[in-house]
Amino acid sequence: MNNLYLNILGFVASAAVIIYSGAKLSFYGDKIANLTGMGKAWIGLILMASVTSLPELITGISSVAIVKAPNLAAGDIFGSCVFNLLILSVLDSRVKKPLFSLVKSGHIVAAIFSIMLLAVAGVAIYLADEIADILWISSFSFILFGIYLVAIWGIFKYEQAAILELPAPVIVNTVSRAAELKKVIGGYGIHALIVIGAAIFLPYFGKNVATATGLSNSFFGTLFLAAATSLPELAVSLAALRMGSLDMAVGNLFGSNVFNMFILGLDDVFYREGSLFKNISHSHLLSVFIIIIMTAVAGLGLLFKPRKKQVWLFSLDTFIIILLYLALMVYLFLKM
């Protein structure tokens, strides 16, 4: 029992460090964007998404390379995608008008690429035993890498016009700006290392808690581990909301889900026991299916842009996302 409490304490402490330093990473990332003149839309979709997904990256690699728990890694990735979409509902509850009526429809590009990557991941799990591997790596991982690179290129090209329309950044003294940029990059690097350190320990404590409490790695990874590693996304999104940058917040969430699929392919590379997808429980297929539906619902919201909220604090699209999230968690808990 004492070991259980120590592992819970370790898990909570690691999560707290990730929350704090993850938020700092986002702050410094935004500073870098301002100092270099990069567009906010691009920052949300690419830079912020990769920064806030750093815990998923390190947690996934340590889960497969150190702990040898592929279901924990997969649960973290898919659970993070679900949690990121749930954050859309959180944002919707904090604004007066429907969230998707306040942001540009261009986010649907990232949503479409996210659905494509999720579909490939689902097929990879379902057909894992029938498709040839390259060395120990699933062929589908290379497909994930390829689609991710196309997604980055496609999102960049789509966002270029919007970036050019943004107000020009205030030009300050070149020397002072270079000095400030150097300081900001230093702060970014320090907190990146802190997040890496905390994320390495997170799956270790997570697996011990799951074992001691009788929770399956799939359920624990999808619910608790994913929530912990997705808290930087929540912190960034709420901070962007306070700054009035809803497009950055929404772009960060969709971009994080795209990057998460790239991480899944990397996890396969670092899992040397064979193809990762051959060792993942088929229970994750439901998670993939639900995430695709949740993303499609969000995409419809971006297209139709509801004018008023239908369900208390939520528009119909974000309320459906909440119901899908709860249904998935209940199913995974009952199937333990």
DOBA-53719 format. One record per residue (C-alpha): x, y, z; residue number from 1; residue in one letter. Coordinates in nm, 3 decimals. Layout:
<atoms>
<atom x="X" y="Y" z="Z" nr="NUM" rest="a"/>
...
</atoms>
This chain:
<atoms>
<atom x="0.000" y="0.000" z="0.000" nr="1" rest="m"/>
<atom x="0.288" y="0.236" z="0.082" nr="2" rest="n"/>
<atom x="0.434" y="0.168" z="-0.263" nr="3" rest="n"/>
<atom x="0.098" y="0.257" z="-0.416" nr="4" rest="l"/>
<atom x="0.092" y="0.591" z="-0.236" nr="5" rest="y"/>
<atom x="0.452" y="0.661" z="-0.337" nr="6" rest="l"/>
<atom x="0.375" y="0.581" z="-0.700" nr="7" rest="n"/>
<atom x="0.063" y="0.801" z="-0.693" nr="8" rest="i"/>
<atom x="0.270" y="1.080" z="-0.537" nr="9" rest="l"/>
<atom x="0.538" y="1.034" z="-0.803" nr="10" rest="g"/>
<atom x="0.275" y="1.039" z="-1.078" nr="11" rest="f"/>
<atom x="0.111" y="1.355" z="-0.942" nr="12" rest="v"/>
<atom x="0.448" y="1.528" z="-0.891" nr="13" rest="a"/>
<atom x="0.559" y="1.443" z="-1.246" nr="14" rest="s"/>
<atom x="0.228" y="1.570" z="-1.383" nr="15" rest="a"/>
<atom x="0.259" y="1.893" z="-1.183" nr="16" rest="a"/>
<atom x="0.607" y="1.957" z="-1.321" nr="17" rest="v"/>
<atom x="0.481" y="1.895" z="-1.674" nr="18" rest="i"/>
<atom x="0.194" y="2.138" z="-1.624" nr="19" rest="i"/>
<atom x="0.420" y="2.413" z="-1.493" nr="20" rest="y"/>
<atom x="0.708" y="2.376" z="-1.738" nr="21" rest="s"/>
<atom x="0.473" y="2.295" z="-2.025" nr="22" rest="g"/>
<atom x="0.300" y="2.629" z="-1.973" nr="23" rest="a"/>
<atom x="0.641" y="2.799" z="-1.958" nr="24" rest="k"/>
<atom x="0.739" y="2.631" z="-2.285" nr="25" rest="l"/>
<atom x="0.429" y="2.776" z="-2.446" nr="26" rest="s"/>
<atom x="0.509" y="3.123" z="-2.308" nr="27" rest="f"/>
<atom x="0.862" y="3.112" z="-2.445" nr="28" rest="y"/>
<atom x="0.737" y="2.967" z="-2.773" nr="29" rest="g"/>
<atom x="0.503" y="3.263" z="-2.814" nr="30" rest="d"/>
<atom x="0.790" y="3.499" z="-2.732" nr="31" rest="k"/>
<atom x="1.007" y="3.333" z="-2.998" nr="32" rest="i"/>
<atom x="0.725" y="3.378" z="-3.247" nr="33" rest="a"/>
<atom x="0.695" y="3.749" z="-3.173" nr="34" rest="n"/>
<atom x="1.069" y="3.809" z="-3.187" nr="35" rest="l"/>
<atom x="1.115" y="3.620" z="-3.514" nr="36" rest="t"/>
<atom x="0.800" y="3.758" z="-3.680" nr="37" rest="g"/>
<atom x="0.633" y="3.421" z="-3.732" nr="38" rest="m"/>
<atom x="0.255" y="3.418" z="-3.773" nr="39" rest="g"/>
<atom x="0.023" y="3.326" z="-3.487" nr="40" rest="k"/>
<atom x="-0.171" y="3.075" z="-3.696" nr="41" rest="a"/>
<atom x="0.146" y="2.890" z="-3.789" nr="42" rest="w"/>
<atom x="0.259" y="2.902" z="-3.426" nr="43" rest="i"/>
<atom x="-0.062" y="2.740" z="-3.306" nr="44" rest="g"/>
<atom x="-0.069" y="2.470" z="-3.572" nr="45" rest="l"/>
<atom x="0.297" y="2.374" z="-3.577" nr="46" rest="i"/>
<atom x="0.527" y="2.527" z="-3.316" nr="47" rest="l"/>
<atom x="0.286" y="2.529" z="-3.020" nr="48" rest="m"/>
<atom x="0.149" y="2.188" z="-3.115" nr="49" rest="a"/>
<atom x="0.493" y="2.028" z="-3.118" nr="50" rest="s"/>
<atom x="0.594" y="2.207" z="-2.799" nr="51" rest="v"/>
<atom x="0.287" y="2.107" z="-2.598" nr="52" rest="t"/>
<atom x="0.311" y="1.752" z="-2.735" nr="53" rest="s"/>
<atom x="0.663" y="1.712" z="-2.596" nr="54" rest="l"/>
<atom x="0.531" y="1.520" z="-2.290" nr="55" rest="p"/>
<atom x="0.351" y="1.273" z="-2.519" nr="56" rest="e"/>
<atom x="0.670" y="1.231" z="-2.721" nr="57" rest="l"/>
<atom x="0.895" y="1.155" z="-2.424" nr="58" rest="i"/>
<atom x="0.629" y="0.957" z="-2.237" nr="59" rest="t"/>
<atom x="0.563" y="0.741" z="-2.543" nr="60" rest="g"/>
<atom x="0.930" y="0.670" z="-2.607" nr="61" rest="i"/>
<atom x="1.000" y="0.589" z="-2.241" nr="62" rest="s"/>
<atom x="0.685" y="0.370" z="-2.227" nr="63" rest="s"/>
<atom x="0.804" y="0.148" z="-2.513" nr="64" rest="v"/>
<atom x="1.183" y="0.169" z="-2.472" nr="65" rest="a"/>
<atom x="1.215" y="0.158" z="-2.092" nr="66" rest="i"/>
<atom x="0.891" y="0.026" z="-1.940" nr="67" rest="v"/>
<atom x="0.810" y="-0.200" z="-2.240" nr="68" rest="k"/>
<atom x="0.441" y="-0.112" z="-2.216" nr="69" rest="a"/>
<atom x="0.306" y="-0.055" z="-2.570" nr="70" rest="p"/>
<atom x="-0.055" y="-0.029" z="-2.453" nr="71" rest="n"/>
<atom x="0.043" y="0.248" z="-2.212" nr="72" rest="l"/>
<atom x="0.206" y="0.439" z="-2.499" nr="73" rest="a"/>
<atom x="-0.089" y="0.385" z="-2.733" nr="74" rest="a"/>
<atom x="-0.336" y="0.475" z="-2.459" nr="75" rest="g"/>
<atom x="-0.146" y="0.796" z="-2.395" nr="76" rest="d"/>
<atom x="-0.145" y="0.893" z="-2.763" nr="77" rest="i"/>
<atom x="-0.510" y="0.817" z="-2.836" nr="78" rest="f"/>
<atom x="-0.623" y="0.944" z="-2.496" nr="79" rest="g"/>
<atom x="-0.434" y="1.267" z="-2.559" nr="80" rest="s"/>
<atom x="-0.617" y="1.310" z="-2.890" nr="81" rest="c"/>
<atom x="-0.951" y="1.258" z="-2.714" nr="82" rest="v"/>
<atom x="-0.855" y="1.496" z="-2.433" nr="83" rest="f"/>
<atom x="-0.740" y="1.763" z="-2.679" nr="84" rest="n"/>
<atom x="-1.079" y="1.753" z="-2.850" nr="85" rest="l"/>
<atom x="-1.247" y="1.771" z="-2.510" nr="86" rest="l"/>
<atom x="-1.055" y="2.095" z="-2.446" nr="87" rest="i"/>
<atom x="-1.252" y="2.242" z="-2.738" nr="88" rest="l"/>
<atom x="-1.563" y="2.194" z="-2.523" nr="89" rest="s"/>
<atom x="-1.389" y="2.361" z="-2.230" nr="90" rest="v"/>
<atom x="-1.308" y="2.662" z="-2.448" nr="91" rest="l"/>
<atom x="-1.664" y="2.671" z="-2.582" nr="92" rest="d"/>
<atom x="-1.801" y="2.687" z="-2.227" nr="93" rest="s"/>
<atom x="-1.589" y="2.996" z="-2.155" nr="94" rest="r"/>
<atom x="-1.699" y="3.213" z="-2.447" nr="95" rest="v"/>
<atom x="-2.039" y="3.372" z="-2.502" nr="96" rest="k"/>
<atom x="-2.084" y="3.267" z="-2.865" nr="97" rest="k"/>
<atom x="-2.024" y="2.917" z="-3.010" nr="98" rest="p"/>
<atom x="-1.651" y="2.854" z="-3.029" nr="99" rest="l"/>
<atom x="-1.644" y="2.752" z="-3.394" nr="100" rest="f"/>
<atom x="-1.829" y="3.069" z="-3.498" nr="101" rest="s"/>
<atom x="-1.539" y="3.274" z="-3.356" nr="102" rest="l"/>
<atom x="-1.251" y="3.100" z="-3.536" nr="103" rest="v"/>
<atom x="-1.167" y="3.066" z="-3.903" nr="104" rest="k"/>
<atom x="-1.279" y="2.765" z="-4.105" nr="105" rest="s"/>
<atom x="-0.922" y="2.698" z="-4.219" nr="106" rest="g"/>
<atom x="-0.863" y="2.478" z="-3.913" nr="107" rest="h"/>
<atom x="-1.057" y="2.209" z="-4.098" nr="108" rest="i"/>
<atom x="-0.739" y="2.140" z="-4.300" nr="109" rest="v"/>
<atom x="-0.560" y="2.016" z="-3.989" nr="110" rest="a"/>
<atom x="-0.876" y="1.828" z="-3.886" nr="111" rest="a"/>
<atom x="-0.885" y="1.643" z="-4.220" nr="112" rest="i"/>
<atom x="-0.519" y="1.545" z="-4.197" nr="113" rest="f"/>
<atom x="-0.583" y="1.429" z="-3.840" nr="114" rest="s"/>
<atom x="-0.864" y="1.201" z="-3.961" nr="115" rest="i"/>
<atom x="-0.640" y="1.060" z="-4.236" nr="116" rest="m"/>
<atom x="-0.362" y="0.980" z="-3.989" nr="117" rest="l"/>
<atom x="-0.605" y="0.825" z="-3.741" nr="118" rest="l"/>
<atom x="-0.752" y="0.607" z="-4.015" nr="119" rest="a"/>
<atom x="-0.403" y="0.479" z="-4.105" nr="120" rest="v"/>
<atom x="-0.331" y="0.408" z="-3.736" nr="121" rest="a"/>
<atom x="-0.658" y="0.216" z="-3.704" nr="122" rest="g"/>
<atom x="-0.585" y="0.004" z="-4.012" nr="123" rest="v"/>
<atom x="-0.232" y="-0.056" z="-3.879" nr="124" rest="a"/>
<atom x="-0.375" y="-0.201" z="-3.557" nr="125" rest="i"/>
<atom x="-0.642" y="-0.405" z="-3.732" nr="126" rest="y"/>
<atom x="-0.413" y="-0.552" z="-4.000" nr="127" rest="l"/>
<atom x="-0.094" y="-0.566" z="-3.794" nr="128" rest="a"/>
<atom x="-0.049" y="-0.942" z="-3.841" nr="129" rest="d"/>
<atom x="-0.115" y="-0.934" z="-4.215" nr="130" rest="e"/>
<atom x="0.118" y="-0.654" z="-4.328" nr="131" rest="i"/>
<atom x="0.493" y="-0.704" z="-4.365" nr="132" rest="a"/>
<atom x="0.727" y="-0.511" z="-4.139" nr="133" rest="d"/>
<atom x="1.049" y="-0.333" z="-4.236" nr="134" rest="i"/>
<atom x="1.302" y="-0.465" z="-3.984" nr="135" rest="l"/>
<atom x="1.097" y="-0.448" z="-3.661" nr="136" rest="w"/>
<atom x="0.897" y="-0.141" z="-3.774" nr="137" rest="i"/>
<atom x="0.547" y="-0.160" z="-3.918" nr="138" rest="s"/>
<atom x="0.510" y="-0.046" z="-4.278" nr="139" rest="s"/>
<atom x="0.224" y="0.173" z="-4.160" nr="140" rest="f"/>
<atom x="0.462" y="0.382" z="-3.948" nr="141" rest="s"/>
<atom x="0.635" y="0.500" z="-4.265" nr="142" rest="f"/>
<atom x="0.293" y="0.589" z="-4.407" nr="143" rest="i"/>
<atom x="0.224" y="0.793" z="-4.092" nr="144" rest="l"/>
<atom x="0.555" y="0.975" z="-4.136" nr="145" rest="f"/>
<atom x="0.480" y="1.049" z="-4.500" nr="146" rest="g"/>
<atom x="0.127" y="1.182" z="-4.436" nr="147" rest="i"/>
<atom x="0.258" y="1.392" z="-4.147" nr="148" rest="y"/>
<atom x="0.516" y="1.561" z="-4.371" nr="149" rest="l"/>
<atom x="0.249" y="1.625" z="-4.634" nr="150" rest="v"/>
<atom x="0.023" y="1.764" z="-4.360" nr="151" rest="a"/>
<atom x="0.291" y="2.006" z="-4.243" nr="152" rest="i"/>
<atom x="0.347" y="2.124" z="-4.599" nr="153" rest="w"/>
<atom x="-0.026" y="2.150" z="-4.671" nr="154" rest="g"/>
<atom x="-0.105" y="2.340" z="-4.351" nr="155" rest="i"/>
<atom x="0.186" y="2.576" z="-4.413" nr="156" rest="f"/>
<atom x="0.075" y="2.653" z="-4.768" nr="157" rest="k"/>
<atom x="-0.285" y="2.703" z="-4.658" nr="158" rest="y"/>
<atom x="-0.186" y="2.934" z="-4.373" nr="159" rest="e"/>
<atom x="0.059" y="3.148" z="-4.573" nr="160" rest="q"/>
<atom x="-0.211" y="3.383" z="-4.699" nr="161" rest="a"/>
<atom x="-0.350" y="3.431" z="-4.349" nr="162" rest="a"/>
<atom x="-0.002" y="3.497" z="-4.209" nr="163" rest="i"/>
<atom x="0.059" y="3.767" z="-4.470" nr="164" rest="l"/>
<atom x="-0.265" y="3.941" z="-4.369" nr="165" rest="e"/>
<atom x="-0.158" y="3.972" z="-4.004" nr="166" rest="l"/>
<atom x="-0.035" y="4.309" z="-3.874" nr="167" rest="p"/>
<atom x="0.340" y="4.351" z="-3.909" nr="168" rest="a"/>
<atom x="0.531" y="4.297" z="-3.584" nr="169" rest="p"/>
<atom x="0.672" y="4.599" z="-3.405" nr="170" rest="v"/>
<atom x="1.037" y="4.640" z="-3.503" nr="171" rest="i"/>
<atom x="1.273" y="4.700" z="-3.213" nr="172" rest="v"/>
<atom x="1.649" y="4.757" z="-3.203" nr="173" rest="n"/>
<atom x="1.817" y="4.463" z="-3.377" nr="174" rest="t"/>
<atom x="2.082" y="4.419" z="-3.108" nr="175" rest="v"/>
<atom x="1.836" y="4.427" z="-2.817" nr="176" rest="s"/>
<atom x="1.601" y="4.192" z="-3.001" nr="177" rest="r"/>
<atom x="1.884" y="3.945" z="-3.064" nr="178" rest="a"/>
<atom x="1.978" y="3.957" z="-2.694" nr="179" rest="a"/>
<atom x="1.619" y="3.902" z="-2.587" nr="180" rest="e"/>
<atom x="1.577" y="3.617" z="-2.835" nr="181" rest="l"/>
<atom x="1.889" y="3.450" z="-2.694" nr="182" rest="k"/>
<atom x="1.747" y="3.482" z="-2.340" nr="183" rest="k"/>
<atom x="1.408" y="3.345" z="-2.446" nr="184" rest="v"/>
<atom x="1.565" y="3.048" z="-2.626" nr="185" rest="i"/>
<atom x="1.767" y="2.975" z="-2.310" nr="186" rest="g"/>
<atom x="1.450" y="2.970" z="-2.099" nr="187" rest="g"/>
<atom x="1.280" y="2.752" z="-2.357" nr="188" rest="y"/>
<atom x="1.566" y="2.503" z="-2.347" nr="189" rest="g"/>
<atom x="1.569" y="2.481" z="-1.966" nr="190" rest="i"/>
<atom x="1.197" y="2.408" z="-1.940" nr="191" rest="h"/>
<atom x="1.217" y="2.163" z="-2.232" nr="192" rest="a"/>
<atom x="1.473" y="1.962" z="-2.035" nr="193" rest="l"/>
<atom x="1.254" y="1.975" z="-1.723" nr="194" rest="i"/>
<atom x="0.955" y="1.845" z="-1.917" nr="195" rest="v"/>
<atom x="1.168" y="1.568" z="-2.068" nr="196" rest="i"/>
<atom x="1.288" y="1.461" z="-1.722" nr="197" rest="g"/>
<atom x="0.937" y="1.456" z="-1.573" nr="198" rest="a"/>
<atom x="0.788" y="1.279" z="-1.876" nr="199" rest="a"/>
<atom x="1.045" y="0.999" z="-1.853" nr="200" rest="i"/>
<atom x="0.924" y="0.909" z="-1.504" nr="201" rest="f"/>
<atom x="0.553" y="0.949" z="-1.575" nr="202" rest="l"/>
<atom x="0.495" y="0.610" z="-1.747" nr="203" rest="p"/>
<atom x="0.699" y="0.429" z="-1.479" nr="204" rest="y"/>
<atom x="0.474" y="0.558" z="-1.202" nr="205" rest="f"/>
<atom x="0.169" y="0.515" z="-1.426" nr="206" rest="g"/>
<atom x="0.234" y="0.147" z="-1.494" nr="207" rest="k"/>
<atom x="0.292" y="0.079" z="-1.121" nr="208" rest="n"/>
<atom x="-0.033" y="0.255" z="-1.026" nr="209" rest="v"/>
<atom x="-0.223" y="0.066" z="-1.297" nr="210" rest="a"/>
<atom x="-0.083" y="-0.268" z="-1.174" nr="211" rest="t"/>
<atom x="-0.148" y="-0.196" z="-0.805" nr="212" rest="a"/>
<atom x="-0.504" y="-0.076" z="-0.861" nr="213" rest="t"/>
<atom x="-0.599" y="-0.342" z="-1.116" nr="214" rest="g"/>
<atom x="-0.654" y="-0.084" z="-1.391" nr="215" rest="l"/>
<atom x="-0.552" y="-0.194" z="-1.739" nr="216" rest="s"/>
<atom x="-0.269" y="-0.010" z="-1.912" nr="217" rest="n"/>
<atom x="-0.509" y="0.077" z="-2.195" nr="218" rest="s"/>
<atom x="-0.762" y="0.241" z="-1.962" nr="219" rest="f"/>
<atom x="-0.505" y="0.410" z="-1.739" nr="220" rest="f"/>
<atom x="-0.309" y="0.540" z="-2.037" nr="221" rest="g"/>
<atom x="-0.619" y="0.667" z="-2.217" nr="222" rest="t"/>
<atom x="-0.765" y="0.843" z="-1.912" nr="223" rest="l"/>
<atom x="-0.506" y="0.945" z="-1.652" nr="224" rest="f"/>
<atom x="-0.174" y="0.939" z="-1.837" nr="225" rest="l"/>
<atom x="-0.321" y="1.113" z="-2.142" nr="226" rest="a"/>
<atom x="-0.487" y="1.380" z="-1.926" nr="227" rest="a"/>
<atom x="-0.158" y="1.448" z="-1.746" nr="228" rest="a"/>
<atom x="0.047" y="1.480" z="-2.066" nr="229" rest="t"/>
<atom x="-0.226" y="1.691" z="-2.231" nr="230" rest="s"/>
<atom x="-0.238" y="1.948" z="-1.953" nr="231" rest="l"/>
<atom x="0.014" y="2.173" z="-2.134" nr="232" rest="p"/>
<atom x="-0.237" y="2.191" z="-2.422" nr="233" rest="e"/>
<atom x="-0.505" y="2.294" z="-2.172" nr="234" rest="l"/>
<atom x="-0.278" y="2.557" z="-2.017" nr="235" rest="a"/>
<atom x="-0.185" y="2.696" z="-2.359" nr="236" rest="v"/>
<atom x="-0.545" y="2.700" z="-2.478" nr="237" rest="s"/>
<atom x="-0.673" y="2.885" z="-2.170" nr="238" rest="l"/>
<atom x="-0.385" y="3.131" z="-2.192" nr="239" rest="a"/>
<atom x="-0.462" y="3.192" z="-2.561" nr="240" rest="a"/>
<atom x="-0.828" y="3.242" z="-2.469" nr="241" rest="l"/>
<atom x="-0.731" y="3.508" z="-2.214" nr="242" rest="r"/>
<atom x="-0.518" y="3.682" z="-2.479" nr="243" rest="m"/>
<atom x="-0.805" y="3.669" z="-2.727" nr="244" rest="g"/>
<atom x="-0.616" y="3.432" z="-2.960" nr="245" rest="s"/>
<atom x="-0.882" y="3.166" z="-3.009" nr="246" rest="l"/>
<atom x="-0.737" y="3.067" z="-3.347" nr="247" rest="d"/>
<atom x="-0.404" y="2.991" z="-3.180" nr="248" rest="m"/>
<atom x="-0.581" y="2.779" z="-2.919" nr="249" rest="a"/>
<atom x="-0.786" y="2.579" z="-3.170" nr="250" rest="v"/>
<atom x="-0.489" y="2.546" z="-3.406" nr="251" rest="g"/>
<atom x="-0.276" y="2.414" z="-3.120" nr="252" rest="n"/>
<atom x="-0.531" y="2.142" z="-3.038" nr="253" rest="l"/>
<atom x="-0.578" y="2.018" z="-3.396" nr="254" rest="f"/>
<atom x="-0.205" y="2.048" z="-3.460" nr="255" rest="g"/>
<atom x="-0.128" y="1.846" z="-3.147" nr="256" rest="s"/>
<atom x="-0.348" y="1.561" z="-3.270" nr="257" rest="n"/>
<atom x="-0.165" y="1.559" z="-3.603" nr="258" rest="v"/>
<atom x="0.170" y="1.554" z="-3.424" nr="259" rest="f"/>
<atom x="0.048" y="1.276" z="-3.191" nr="260" rest="n"/>
<atom x="0.013" y="1.042" z="-3.487" nr="261" rest="m"/>
<atom x="0.371" y="1.117" z="-3.584" nr="262" rest="f"/>
<atom x="0.470" y="1.029" z="-3.225" nr="263" rest="i"/>
<atom x="0.286" y="0.697" z="-3.258" nr="264" rest="l"/>
<atom x="0.509" y="0.612" z="-3.554" nr="265" rest="g"/>
<atom x="0.818" y="0.711" z="-3.354" nr="266" rest="l"/>
<atom x="0.705" y="0.488" z="-3.068" nr="267" rest="d"/>
<atom x="0.704" y="0.200" z="-3.316" nr="268" rest="d"/>
<atom x="1.064" y="0.282" z="-3.411" nr="269" rest="v"/>
<atom x="1.178" y="0.283" z="-3.046" nr="270" rest="f"/>
<atom x="0.987" y="-0.037" z="-2.957" nr="271" rest="y"/>
<atom x="1.247" y="-0.302" z="-3.039" nr="272" rest="r"/>
<atom x="1.033" y="-0.602" z="-2.939" nr="273" rest="e"/>
<atom x="0.870" y="-0.609" z="-3.282" nr="274" rest="g"/>
<atom x="0.602" y="-0.402" z="-3.451" nr="275" rest="s"/>
<atom x="0.427" y="-0.180" z="-3.196" nr="276" rest="l"/>
<atom x="0.093" y="-0.229" z="-3.369" nr="277" rest="f"/>
<atom x="0.114" y="-0.609" z="-3.327" nr="278" rest="k"/>
<atom x="0.141" y="-0.559" z="-2.951" nr="279" rest="n"/>
<atom x="-0.136" y="-0.302" z="-2.912" nr="280" rest="i"/>
<atom x="-0.474" y="-0.417" z="-2.780" nr="281" rest="s"/>
<atom x="-0.759" y="-0.402" z="-3.031" nr="282" rest="h"/>
<atom x="-0.955" y="-0.213" z="-2.766" nr="283" rest="s"/>
<atom x="-0.772" y="0.097" z="-2.894" nr="284" rest="h"/>
<atom x="-0.963" y="0.065" z="-3.220" nr="285" rest="l"/>
<atom x="-1.271" y="0.207" z="-3.048" nr="286" rest="l"/>
<atom x="-1.063" y="0.504" z="-2.931" nr="287" rest="s"/>
<atom x="-0.950" y="0.563" z="-3.290" nr="288" rest="v"/>
<atom x="-1.309" y="0.539" z="-3.415" nr="289" rest="f"/>
<atom x="-1.438" y="0.781" z="-3.150" nr="290" rest="i"/>
<atom x="-1.159" y="1.031" z="-3.215" nr="291" rest="i"/>
<atom x="-1.241" y="1.028" z="-3.587" nr="292" rest="i"/>
<atom x="-1.609" y="1.098" z="-3.510" nr="293" rest="i"/>
<atom x="-1.519" y="1.374" z="-3.261" nr="294" rest="m"/>
<atom x="-1.288" y="1.537" z="-3.516" nr="295" rest="t"/>
<atom x="-1.556" y="1.513" z="-3.786" nr="296" rest="a"/>
<atom x="-1.810" y="1.675" z="-3.550" nr="297" rest="v"/>
<atom x="-1.563" y="1.959" z="-3.487" nr="298" rest="a"/>
<atom x="-1.507" y="1.990" z="-3.862" nr="299" rest="g"/>
<atom x="-1.881" y="2.025" z="-3.921" nr="300" rest="l"/>
<atom x="-1.889" y="2.296" z="-3.655" nr="301" rest="g"/>
<atom x="-1.612" y="2.481" z="-3.839" nr="302" rest="l"/>
<atom x="-1.804" y="2.454" z="-4.165" nr="303" rest="l"/>
<atom x="-2.155" y="2.545" z="-4.047" nr="304" rest="f"/>
<atom x="-2.054" y="2.783" z="-3.763" nr="305" rest="k"/>
<atom x="-2.357" y="2.765" z="-3.529" nr="306" rest="p"/>
<atom x="-2.492" y="3.106" z="-3.433" nr="307" rest="r"/>
<atom x="-2.607" y="3.024" z="-3.081" nr="308" rest="k"/>
<atom x="-2.551" y="2.767" z="-2.810" nr="309" rest="k"/>
<atom x="-2.813" y="2.494" z="-2.789" nr="310" rest="q"/>
<atom x="-2.717" y="2.306" z="-2.469" nr="311" rest="v"/>
<atom x="-2.655" y="2.534" z="-2.171" nr="312" rest="w"/>
<atom x="-2.294" y="2.659" z="-2.196" nr="313" rest="l"/>
<atom x="-2.220" y="2.450" z="-2.505" nr="314" rest="f"/>
<atom x="-2.305" y="2.449" z="-2.872" nr="315" rest="s"/>
<atom x="-2.439" y="2.120" z="-3.004" nr="316" rest="l"/>
<atom x="-2.107" y="2.015" z="-3.161" nr="317" rest="d"/>
<atom x="-1.896" y="2.055" z="-2.846" nr="318" rest="t"/>
<atom x="-2.170" y="1.892" z="-2.636" nr="319" rest="f"/>
<atom x="-2.159" y="1.586" z="-2.865" nr="320" rest="i"/>
<atom x="-1.781" y="1.580" z="-2.815" nr="321" rest="i"/>
<atom x="-1.833" y="1.564" z="-2.437" nr="322" rest="i"/>
<atom x="-2.082" y="1.277" z="-2.470" nr="323" rest="l"/>
<atom x="-1.844" y="1.081" z="-2.694" nr="324" rest="l"/>
<atom x="-1.557" y="1.132" z="-2.448" nr="325" rest="y"/>
<atom x="-1.765" y="1.008" z="-2.153" nr="326" rest="l"/>
<atom x="-1.896" y="0.710" z="-2.351" nr="327" rest="a"/>
<atom x="-1.541" y="0.605" z="-2.443" nr="328" rest="l"/>
<atom x="-1.415" y="0.629" z="-2.084" nr="329" rest="m"/>
<atom x="-1.708" y="0.426" z="-1.951" nr="330" rest="v"/>
<atom x="-1.657" y="0.157" z="-2.218" nr="331" rest="y"/>
<atom x="-1.283" y="0.125" z="-2.150" nr="332" rest="l"/>
<atom x="-1.347" y="0.106" z="-1.775" nr="333" rest="f"/>
<atom x="-1.608" y="-0.170" z="-1.814" nr="334" rest="l"/>
<atom x="-1.382" y="-0.367" z="-2.051" nr="335" rest="k"/>
<atom x="-1.087" y="-0.376" z="-1.809" nr="336" rest="m"/>
</atoms>
